[in-house]
Amino acid sequence: MQGHAVMREFSVRPEIMEFDPYKPGLTIEQIQAEYGLETVIKLASNENPLGTSPVVQKTIERNAARAFRYPENHTPRLVEEISRQVGVPEECVLVGNGSDEIIDMLFRMKAHPGRDNVVCYEHCFSMYRMCAKLAGVEYREVPRGKDFALPLDKMAEAADENTAMVIVTSPDNPTGQVAHVEDLAVLAGVLPKDCLLVVDEAYVDFTWPPESYTPVQAWDKFENLVVLRTFSKAYGLAGLRVGYGILPPALMARLKNARIPFTVNLLAEEAAIAALRDETFYNETLQLVMSGREYFADELKRLGCRVWPTQANFVMFQPPKNAMDVFQALLERGIIVRPLKSFGLPDCIRVNVGTKQENETFIKVIGELLRG
């Protein structure tokens, strides 16, 4: 038969036809190849500036030969370690393939397609909108307050009897702003009976003082709270994809029963346990991040940028020149930052804290660009 066979079209759910894919940050390899650069500094994806702990690296090497084995389902050893370190009951802890898996499970298992809605706020992590669309659930987005403040009052007003979840990222990505634990308690208390308050704490390790911001320290006071955490940031395990949720025990049991088996790999579990026990690396990370974000804030203001206060491992700023031009010029000089056009903030850039040398190089280069 001559010519090409006609490719058959297969139908998919209508939501999939018009899907906007997640746009990750650029990789070092992509930029090296495109611009012919030898060294590239990546400050775009909020990764750990110290890399992966040497203790964790040894743990992975020691367990590499076991990679042919299935992991133990639901990662019970890691659950036990999280329970002990965080101070919540084991029956409340659900470990996932990144906290993204727990977000996805909540949308698919809690919200009813075609009936329920979820409430978020504008300019936030795109994963929530994607999951809502994929699950066939209405996505409600409320405007932020002045200076991008987290609009907890407006979120409470937007919730009704069909609201499955109200989602707050705290500290928030991309601004670094944070909700106080008292305000989260008030929000939890006024939500409809069947509505969860989901607090995504991917960056909570970098808050100070932490007890002012995380509701986990008063876990027994909440009935409708879900908290999401990750090993990708402070623990330096972004490439292994491991995170967890802390949920009301009855809800946790139902999600656990319905999930796909073996989603968290064996090496990720071993690495996460080692990371939780490695206090030295964790404390060095916090020290570097807290001094680095202060340095960025001071230096970027000095260069005429508008800088928002942050409790995360990154800083959001508005340069005095076109943000996309600044982003592109930095790329060509081998520095990757995150332009925030995809967040609906085309005038702003997010830069995460790197090593001391990387931070100083970034400030030197952006200084030359802004003055030039």
C-alpha positions in Angstrom: 0.0 0.0 0.0 1.4 3.3 -1.1 1.7 6.5 1.0 1.2 7.1 4.7 -1.5 5.5 6.6 -4.1 8.0 8.0 -3.4 8.5 11.7 -6.5 7.5 13.7 -7.8 10.2 16.1 -8.9 8.9 19.5 -11.2 10.8 21.8 -10.3 12.0 25.2 -12.3 13.8 27.9 -13.1 17.4 26.8 -11.1 18.9 29.6 -7.9 17.3 28.1 -8.5 18.9 24.7 -7.8 22.4 26.0 -5.2 21.7 28.6 -2.3 24.1 29.3 0.6 22.0 30.4 2.7 22.9 33.4 5.8 24.9 32.4 8.8 24.0 34.5 11.9 26.1 34.9 14.7 25.8 32.3 17.5 23.3 33.0 21.2 24.1 33.2 21.8 21.7 30.2 19.3 23.5 28.0 20.9 26.9 28.6 24.4 25.7 28.2 23.5 24.2 24.8 21.5 27.2 23.6 24.0 29.9 24.5 27.3 28.0 24.4 28.0 28.6 28.1 30.3 26.5 30.3 29.0 27.6 33.6 25.3 28.3 34.4 23.8 29.3 37.7 20.2 28.1 38.3 18.2 30.2 40.7 14.8 29.4 39.1 13.2 26.3 40.7 13.6 27.0 44.5 15.9 24.0 44.9 18.3 23.5 47.9 21.4 25.8 47.4 23.6 23.1 49.2 22.4 20.3 46.9 21.8 16.9 48.4 23.2 16.1 51.9 26.3 13.9 51.9 24.6 11.6 54.4 21.7 11.2 52.1 24.0 10.5 49.1 25.7 7.7 51.1 22.3 6.3 52.1 21.2 6.1 48.4 24.5 4.4 47.4 24.1 1.9 50.2 20.6 1.0 49.1 21.2 1.1 45.3 21.5 -2.7 45.0 18.0 -3.0 46.5 16.4 -1.1 43.6 15.0 -4.3 42.0 12.7 -4.8 45.0 9.3 -3.2 45.4 9.1 -0.7 48.2 6.9 -1.4 51.2 3.5 0.0 50.3 2.6 3.3 51.9 6.2 3.7 53.2 5.5 2.9 56.8 9.0 3.5 58.1 9.0 7.0 56.7 5.5 7.6 58.1 6.8 6.6 61.6 9.8 8.9 61.3 7.6 11.9 60.2 5.1 11.2 63.0 7.9 11.2 65.6 9.6 14.3 64.3 6.5 16.4 63.5 4.5 15.3 66.5 1.3 14.1 64.8 -0.2 10.6 64.9 0.9 8.0 62.3 -2.7 7.5 61.2 -2.7 11.1 60.0 0.4 10.9 57.8 0.2 10.0 54.1 3.5 9.9 52.1 3.4 10.7 48.4 5.4 10.9 45.2 6.0 14.5 46.0 3.3 16.5 47.8 1.9 16.9 44.2 0.6 13.3 44.5 -1.4 14.2 47.6 -2.8 17.3 45.9 -3.9 15.2 43.0 -5.4 12.5 45.3 -7.4 15.2 47.2 -8.9 16.6 44.0 -9.8 13.2 42.6 -11.1 11.6 45.8 -12.7 14.4 47.7 -14.3 16.7 45.1 -17.3 15.5 43.1 -17.0 16.2 39.3 -19.6 18.6 38.0 -20.9 19.5 41.4 -18.1 20.7 43.7 -15.7 23.6 43.6 -12.4 24.5 45.1 -11.3 28.0 46.2 -7.8 29.4 45.7 -6.5 32.9 45.1 -5.0 34.6 42.0 -1.3 34.3 41.0 -0.7 31.0 42.8 0.9 27.7 42.1 -0.7 26.4 38.8 -0.9 22.8 40.0 -4.3 23.5 41.8 -5.9 24.9 38.7 -4.6 21.9 36.6 -5.9 19.3 39.1 -9.3 21.0 39.3 -9.6 20.9 35.5 -8.5 17.3 35.3 -11.0 16.3 38.0 -13.9 18.2 36.3 -14.2 20.5 39.4 -15.0 24.2 39.3 -12.0 26.3 40.2 -12.7 29.6 42.0 -10.0 32.2 42.3 -10.4 35.2 44.5 -8.3 38.4 44.1 -5.4 39.0 46.5 -5.3 41.9 48.9 -3.0 45.0 48.8 0.6 44.2 47.9 -0.5 40.6 47.1 -1.6 39.8 50.7 -3.2 36.4 51.1 -7.0 37.1 51.0 -8.2 34.7 53.7 -11.4 36.6 54.4 -12.4 36.7 50.7 -11.7 32.9 50.5 -14.1 32.3 53.3 -16.7 34.4 51.5 -16.2 32.5 48.3 -16.8 29.1 49.9 -20.3 27.5 49.8 -21.9 24.1 50.7 -20.3 22.6 47.5 -16.8 23.8 48.3 -14.7 20.7 48.7 -11.5 22.5 49.6 -10.1 26.0 50.3 -6.3 26.0 49.4 -3.8 28.4 51.0 -0.1 28.2 50.1 1.9 29.5 53.1 4.6 30.6 52.6 3.1 31.5 49.2 4.7 30.9 45.8 5.7 33.2 44.1 5.5 36.1 46.7 6.9 34.4 49.8 4.1 35.9 51.9 2.8 33.9 54.8 -0.4 33.3 56.8 -0.4 33.5 60.6 -1.6 30.5 62.5 -4.3 32.5 64.2 -5.8 33.6 60.9 -5.7 30.0 59.5 -7.6 28.9 62.7 -10.3 31.5 62.1 -10.6 30.5 58.4 -10.8 26.8 59.3 -13.6 27.6 61.9 -15.9 29.5 59.4 -15.7 27.0 56.5 -18.8 24.9 55.6 -19.1 21.5 57.3 -17.8 19.3 54.5 -15.0 21.7 53.4 -11.3 21.1 54.0 -8.8 23.8 54.7 -5.7 22.7 52.7 -2.5 24.5 53.7 0.4 23.8 51.3 3.5 24.2 53.4 6.2 23.5 50.8 8.3 26.4 52.1 7.4 26.3 55.8 10.9 25.3 56.9 12.1 28.8 56.0 9.6 30.6 58.2 10.8 32.3 61.4 9.5 31.8 64.0 7.8 28.6 62.7 5.3 28.3 65.6 3.7 31.6 64.4 2.9 30.2 61.0 2.2 26.4 61.0 -1.1 25.1 62.3 0.6 21.6 62.7 1.9 22.7 66.1 -1.8 22.8 67.2 -2.9 19.8 65.2 -5.4 18.5 67.8 -7.3 21.9 67.7 -8.4 21.4 64.0 -10.9 19.0 62.6 -10.9 20.0 58.9 -7.2 20.7 58.3 -4.9 19.1 55.7 -1.3 20.2 55.6 1.0 19.4 52.7 4.8 19.2 53.0 7.7 18.3 50.7 11.3 17.0 50.9 12.1 19.0 47.7 13.2 22.3 49.2 14.9 22.3 52.7 15.8 18.6 52.5 17.3 18.8 48.9 15.4 15.8 47.4 13.5 17.4 44.5 14.8 14.8 42.1 13.5 11.9 44.2 9.9 13.2 44.4 8.8 12.6 48.0 6.4 14.6 50.2 3.6 14.0 52.6 0.2 15.1 53.8 -1.1 15.4 57.3 -4.8 14.7 57.2 -7.8 13.9 59.5 -7.4 10.2 60.2 -10.7 9.0 58.7 -10.0 10.9 55.5 -6.4 9.6 55.4 -7.6 6.0 55.7 -10.0 6.4 52.7 -7.4 8.0 50.5 -4.9 5.4 51.4 -7.3 2.6 50.6 -8.0 4.0 47.1 -4.5 5.1 46.0 -2.3 3.3 43.4 0.2 1.0 45.2 4.0 1.7 45.4 4.0 5.3 44.3 7.0 6.3 46.5 10.2 4.5 45.4 12.4 2.6 47.8 15.4 4.9 47.4 13.2 8.0 48.1 12.0 6.5 51.3 15.5 5.7 52.5 16.7 9.2 51.5 13.8 11.0 53.2 14.4 9.1 56.5 18.1 10.0 56.4 17.3 13.6 55.5 14.9 14.0 58.5 17.7 12.7 60.8 20.4 14.9 59.3 20.0 18.0 61.5 23.4 19.4 60.5 22.6 19.7 56.8 19.0 21.0 57.5 20.3 23.7 59.9 23.1 24.8 57.4 20.4 25.1 54.7 18.2 27.3 56.9 21.2 29.5 57.8 22.3 30.0 54.2 18.7 30.7 53.0 17.9 33.2 55.7 21.1 35.2 55.2 20.8 34.9 51.4 17.3 36.2 51.2 18.2 39.2 53.4 21.2 39.9 51.1 19.0 39.7 48.0 16.4 42.0 49.5 18.9 44.7 50.5 20.9 44.5 47.3 17.9 44.4 44.9 16.4 47.5 46.7 19.7 49.3 46.3 19.5 48.6 42.6 16.1 50.2 42.3 14.0 47.1 42.4 10.7 46.7 44.3 11.1 43.7 46.6 8.3 41.9 48.5 8.9 40.6 52.0 9.4 36.8 52.0 9.5 33.9 54.4 10.4 31.4 51.7 13.8 30.4 50.1 13.2 32.9 47.2 12.6 36.6 46.7 10.0 38.2 44.3 11.0 41.5 42.9 10.0 44.0 40.2 13.0 45.4 38.3 13.0 49.0 37.0 13.4 47.7 33.5 11.2 45.2 31.5 11.1 42.0 33.5 11.3 39.7 30.4 14.2 41.7 29.0 16.0 41.3 32.3 15.3 37.6 32.4 16.6 37.1 28.9 19.7 39.2 29.5 20.4 37.1 32.6 20.0 33.9 30.7 22.5 35.0 28.1 24.9 35.6 30.9 24.3 32.1 32.3 21.9 32.9 35.2 18.5 31.3 35.2 15.7 33.0 37.2 12.0 32.6 37.0 9.9 35.3 35.1 6.4 35.3 36.6 4.4 35.9 33.4 2.9 32.3 33.8 1.7 33.3 37.3 0.0 36.4 35.8 2.7 38.8 37.1 4.5 39.8 33.9 6.4 42.7 35.6 8.0 40.5 38.3 10.8 37.9 38.6 11.4 35.3 41.3 14.9 34.3 42.3 15.8 31.6 44.8 18.7 31.8 47.2 21.9 30.0 46.0 25.3 29.6 47.5 27.0 32.8 48.7 29.1 32.9 45.5 26.1 32.3 43.3 24.1 35.1 45.1 27.0 37.5 44.7 27.4 36.7 41.0 23.7 37.2 40.4 23.7 40.6 42.1 26.8 41.7 40.2 25.4 40.7 36.9 21.9 42.1 37.4 23.5 45.3 38.7 25.5 45.7 35.4 22.3 45.0 33.4 20.2 47.5 35.3 22.8 50.2 35.3 23.7 49.6 31.6 
